[in-house]
Amino acid sequence: MRGSLLSYTERAKHCPSALAAQFLRLMDEKQTNLALSADVTKSDELLALAEQLGPAICLLKTHIDIISDFTPQLTKRLMELAKQHRFLIFEDRKFADIGNTVKHQYEGGIYRIADWADIINAHSLPGPGIVKGLAEVGLTKHRALLLLAEMSSAGHLMNADYAANTLAIAESFPEFVIGFITQHALSTDPHWIYLTPGVQFNGSGDKLGQQYISPEHAILEKGNDVIIVGRGILAADDRVKAAKKYRDSGFNAYLQRCGGK
Ligand code: S5P
């Protein structure tokens, strides 16, 4: 599926979720569809990344449980930086349990994810109850959920039926589920947002099964909307310069898809 030919701003009009509409409009306004996968293990480094690269991104993706010196001060400061530089925060928690358990994991514990993450994600594997449980916490706080439909890793078990069933679950929760973590667009419905990890210019993968495609391939061939880049930027000598390259490449591919360039 080639993905929507409409602009993000046009698609925002079709969104049942106000946060999805805000996200789509933000990408056009800021001219970036780059999400930074900020996979670092120290608070200071995470904050420095948000400060340095915030102007170039639409979304900052965290794995809060890999931070070794976490304090609530970190997420408070992240929220300030998100406001200052206009990006959304996505905690890549990949919830995967029954509804009652994920409610606690989302709302409580040390991390209190629902208090600071605009967007979270979950596996659809347990069935609709997981979405229902997360929605009970997230909807009142105007948060949103992405479902994992297909992963970037070699040998994953998410076949075409799994992706189609994931879309069907999402369709039952249109105000809370705003899109998918996927390698390709799943529907022609313009309100779904497709975010793709496993993006890098050089390199086909890593030693642990990660597989990469280029930004152009992700956006133009596979119809995704947002490129998620981690080590392609984090391992570069100049992270700001690298982020600019991914941003330009991803956004130009989107403009090309809309016929604007
Ligand atoms: O299918 C997936 C889904 C995700 S969210 N494949 C992934 O790689 N991810 C995440 O994207 C992964 O957890 C990591 O944080 C990021 C990719 O990092 P990179 O360094 O390989 O770009």
Boltz pocket constraint, residues with backbone or C-beta under 6 A from the ligand:
constraints:
  - pocket:
      binder: B
      contacts: [[A, 37], [A, 39], [A, 63], [A, 92], [A, 150], [A, 151], [A, 152], [A, 153], [A, 181], [A, 197], [A, 198], [A, 199], [A, 210], [A, 228], [A, 229], [A, 230], [A, 231], [A, 232]]
      max_distance: 6.0
